């Protein structure tokens, strides 16, 4: 059986990754933009001077408990230099500018590093509002992209500075781990819903922030939901291994996982998480395929400028440590062995993570609602901007925007209030009429 020409291509372009790198980095810049844009409207209410969890007192507690050096390592943020509302605004503005320059391919290696550093500074100070796997995914992708991005102020496609195999592999490795580790935790969790194929029966209406399209899919018959369970497990546990197989299998894998991610994006608002997983998948492509889609072929006679030996040595050491940390973070997460020391040391920076999405499915939807009254008799609910509340209004589609307060309320509803003391603090800020929280 003969393969179609686009799959059987054995030209040098089939081994070139310049266009996939370019497309991925531009998309990553847009994701950073969405992250900073989301925080611009929320950060003062979350961790500002009159916010729910003010940064200043938090960093003071960290310093008193751990000291200066260990405290900075535990909470790696530029807000140690100042944690007021102006500092927060400056941090977000700087992040937005860096992300915009990175998206425009201006000095990409520097601007992606700055975007990652500034986003880390936000995540490290957000406390309860940054306990999401998506934040770690973005920080890891940003960190690895510092080694993948080409040199120069306006490098274009970067033909003279192709990515090293190790750095490119590490981004693909992140993509692989997001899928495979999520599949493994589904089996190890012991949740019967994955075994009896009912995990998706109530998924669309019980998720944190569903979309109106999810409402229609929720009403599909059980056989459809059972089929999506099987598809999910097959993709996460089996299909993703195709990334290590010959080119035709890799391209086929890209087609399937891309369709899966588009379906998830349409039916649920998971902020930038699925957009990031989607664009990481672009790294499975090659220049030969994209040339067939009418993208200009990279210059075959471009002079490659070798990277300096110290940089290559540094890259190998740093990425080697990160690779080892990603393995031990998953297989020995709770171990205090010396073998897990790199993972524990890097944990505050969220650049070598263990992943595991939807290990246990929620069987019902619980809601937390805040109400206010002027007379103590008539109580009116505070309206949420994003979380479903009015049963007569359909939920919206707003990802990659991430409403962290609304998102956290869903998690808080799954356990006792003692596990989410920030909810009580939010009530206190409402009683104080805190403008940033309101």
N, C-alpha and C positions, 0 to 999 in steps of 0.2 A: 504494500500500500504506500503510495507516494504522498508525502506531506505537501500541503499548499506552499507556494513559494515563500510567503512571509514567515512560515515556520521553519522551512528548510534552509533559510539564508545562513551561509557559513562565511560571509565576507568579514573583513576586519570590523565593520560597523556593528556586527552582532556581538562583538566583545567590548564595544565602546559604550560608555555611560554618561557622556557629556550632556545630552539633552535631558535624560531622566534626572540627573543632578540639578540642572538648571530649573526644571519644572518643580522639583521637590523644594528647592530652596526658596523659590518665589512663593509657593504655596505656604511654606513654613512661615515666611514673613507675614503673610496675610493672617495666619492663625495667631501669631504674636500680636498683630494689630488688634484682632478681635478680643484677645485676652486683656490688653491694656484698655481698650475701649470699654469693655464690660466693667473693669475696675474703676474707671473714671467716675462712674455714676454710683458706685457702691462703697468705695474704700473708706470714705469719711464716716459713713454710717456704721460700718463694720468695725474699724479699728482707729477711727479718728479720735480727737480729744474728747468729743461728746458721743462717741460711738459705743457700740455694745461691748467690745473688748479693746479698750484703748491700748495702743502700742507702747506708749511711754511707761506706764506701770508694769506692763508685762515684761519689758526688757529690764526694768529695774529689779524685778523678782528673779529673773534669770541670772543677772549679775550677782545678786546677793547669794543665790544658791550655789552657783558654779564658779564664780570669779570671772575676771575679764576674759582671759584667753579661752577657757572652756565655754564660757557663755557665748562668745562670738562664734565659736565653732558649732555650738548647739543651735544658735539662731543666726545663720549667716545672712545678715541684711545690712544695707547701707544706712538704715534708719537708726543705727547706733550713733550716728553723727547728729541726729535730730529726728524726733518722732512726732512733731506737731503737724497740724493740718497743712501748713505750707510745705513742709518736707514731703508729705504724702502726695500733694499736688505736683510738686517738682519731679518726684519719682515717676509718676504716671506720665507726665508730659515728656520726660526724657525717654521713657520706654516707648512711647508712641512715635517719637521722632526717629529713634533708632530702628524700630520695626518698619517704619515707612521707608527709610533709606535702604534697609536690608531687602525689602520687597522690590525696590527699584534697582537692585543690584549695584548699589554704591558701596564700595569697600566691604564686600559681603563677609569676609572673615572677621573683621573688626565689629561690624554692626550686629552680626549674629551673636558674637560674644557679649557685647553690651546688652543686647535684648535679653539674653539668657540671664546675665547678672542682675539686671533690673527686675526681671520677673521673679527670680529667686529671692530678691530683697522683699518683694511683696508677699510671696508665698511663706517665707520664713516668719513674717510678722502677722499673718492672717490667723494663726492659731487654729481654732476650731473650724474656721472657714476655708481651710486649705487641706483638709484630710481627704482629698480626692486623688484617685489614680491618674486622672487626666493631667493634673498639675505635674506629677512625676514624669509622665510620658513626654510632655512638652519640654520640661527641663532636660531630660535625657537626650531628646532629639536635638535640642539647641546646643547642648554641650558637644555631642558627637559631630554636629555640623561645623563646629569650629575647626575640625580637622578635615572635613570634606570640602568646605567652601574654597574657591580659588583665591589666589593672591591678587593684589592690585586694587586700585580705586575703581576702575571701570573695566573689569575683566571680560565682559561679554560672556561668551559660552565657556571661557576658561580652557580653551584647547591647549594652551601652553602649560597648563597646570592641572592635569587630570587628577582625580582623587586616587589616593592609595587604596589598594585592595583591602587592607585591614580596616581603614576608617569606613569605607563604603560597606564592608561586611557588617560592621557594628551597627549601622543603621538598619540594615536588613535583619540583623539579629534581634534588634528591638521589635521590629514588625513581627518576626516569627514568635518571639516570646509572648507578646500580647495575646496572640491567638492560642498558642499551644498551652501556655500556663493557665489560661482561662479554661481551656478544655479539661486539663488535669484537675483543677480545683473543683470543677463540677462533679467529677467522679469521686474525688476524695472527700467531698463535703458530706456525703451520705444522704443528701436531699433526695427523697423518693420521687420528686417531680421529674427529675432528669431520667430516672430509671423507667418510670411508667409512662413517659412521653406526654406528661401534662404540664410541663414547665411553662409552655407558652399559652396555655388556655386562658389565664387571667393576666398575662404579662402586660398587655397593652393598656389596660386600665389601672393596674396597680403600680406601674412604674412612677418614678419621681415626677416627671413633667411630660405627660403624653401630648401628642399632637392630635388635631381633629382627624387626620388621616388614620391614626391609630384606632380611633373609635370605630371606623368602618371595618378595619382588619380584625378588631376584637370580635366582631360578629360573624367571622368566617367559621365554617364547621370544624369540629374537632380534628378530622383527618388532616386538615390543612395545618393546624397548630402542631399536631404530632409530626407531620412531615418537616416542619421548620425546626423542631427539636433534633430530629435525625440529621438534617442538613447542618445545623450548627455544630453538633458533635463531630460529624465527618469532616467538616472544614477545619475545625480547631485541632482535632487530634490526628487527622490523616492527611488531608489535602495540603496543608501548609508545608509539609515536608517536601513538596514538589519544588520548593525554592532551591533545594540542593540537587535537583535532578537536571537533566539536559534541557536546553532552551524551550522546546515545545511544551513540556510539562509546566515549566515556570510561567510561560505566557498564558497557558490555559488556567493555571491557578490564579493569575492576576484577574482574568475575566470573571471568574466565579466570586472571588472575595470582593471585587469592586461592586458587583451586583448586590451582594449581601450588605455591604456598607451603605449603599444608596437606599436600600430598603429600611435599614435601621434609622438612618437620618430622616427619612420621610415619616416614620411612625413614632418617633420619640425625640425629645430635646435633651441630648446629652452634651450640651455645650460644644466645645471644639474636639471632644474625644474622638468621635467617629470620623470627623474631617481629617484629623491627624493620622489615624490609622489608614484612612483612604489614601492620603498623599504619600504615606510611607510605602504603600503598595506600588506607587509609580516607579520606585527604585528597582522593581522586578523587570522593567522594560529595558530596551537597549536602543541605540541610535539607528540600527537597521530597521526596526519596526516603525519608529517615529519618522524616519525618512520616507517610508511608504505612505505616511499620513501627510506628506507634503511639507514637513519641516525641513529646512535647509540642512544638507549633510555637513557635518563638521569638516573643516579643512584637513585633508589627508596629509598635507605637507607642513602642518604646523610644527614649529620647533618647541619641543617640550623642555622646559627649564627644570632641571632636577632640583629637588628641595635640598637644603643644606643638611649635612650629616647630623649636626646637633638636633635639628628639628625632627628628622626621621627617627633618631634615637629616642627623643622625648615622646614622640607620638607612639612609638612601639611600647614604651614602658607604661605610659598613662593608659592607653587603650587596653594593654594586657591586664593591668590591675582592674580596670573597669569590667573587662570580660569575666575575669575570675569572680568579681564581686556580684555580677548578675547571676552567676550560677549558684553561689553559696547563699545569696539572699533568698533564693527560692527553695533549694533542697535542704537547707539547714537554717531556716529563718530564726529559730529561737535558740540556736546553739551559741555558746560563749567560747567555742574553740578558737584557737589561734588562726585556724583556717578561715574563719569568718570575720577576722579583724578588718580586712579591707571593706567588706560590706557594711560593717558597723561604723567604721570611720567615715564612709561616704554617705551614710543614711541621711544626715541633715541636709545634704546638697541635692538629694533626690535625683541623682544622675546614674544610678545603677540599681534598678528597682526590681522587685518581684511583682508580678501582675496576676490578676485572677478576678475576672468580671463575672458577676451573677452566679457565684458558687451556690447560693441558697436563694430560692425564689420566695417572694412575699405572697401570702395566700389571701390577703385582704388589703384594702386601702384605708388607712387611718389619717385623720386630718387634725392639725392644731390650728386653732383660730384665736385671734386676739379681738376682744370686744371692748368698747368704751361706752360710757353713759354719762349724761349730764345731770340726771336726777336719781340715779340708782335704781330706776324702774325699767326704763326703756334702754335696751342695750343694742348697739349697732356694731357690726363687725368691721374691723379695719380691712379695707380691700387690698388684696395682693395684686401685684402687677403681672405676675407670670404664673404662679401656681394656680391650678384649677380651683375654683371656689364657688362661683355661681353656676348652679346646675343647668341654667337656661342659656349659658354662654359656652360656646365651643372653645376648647383650648387652642392656643395659637402655635405657630411655628416661628421660633426665634433663635434657634441655634445657628451659629456657634456662640451667640451671646450667652453668658453664664450668670444667671441670677443666684448668687451664692446664698443669700438669706433664704429665699424660697426653697432652694435645693436642700439646705440643711434642715429645714422644717420637716421634710419627708423622712430623713434619717432619724430625727428626734422623735418622731411619732412611733418609731419601731421599738423604743425602749422606755424605761422609767425616766422621769424628769431629772433624777439625780445624775444621769449620764449626759445630760445636755443642760448644764447650768446656765449656758448663754441664753436660753429661752427666758429664764427668770430675769436675767439682766436686760433683755430686750423689753420685757414688761416694765421694768423700772425706768428705762429710757423713755418709754411711751408716757408714763405718768409724769415724767419731767418735761414732756413736750420737746424732746431733743430734736431740733430741726433736721439734723443729718440722718437720724433714724426715721423720722416721719417722711 
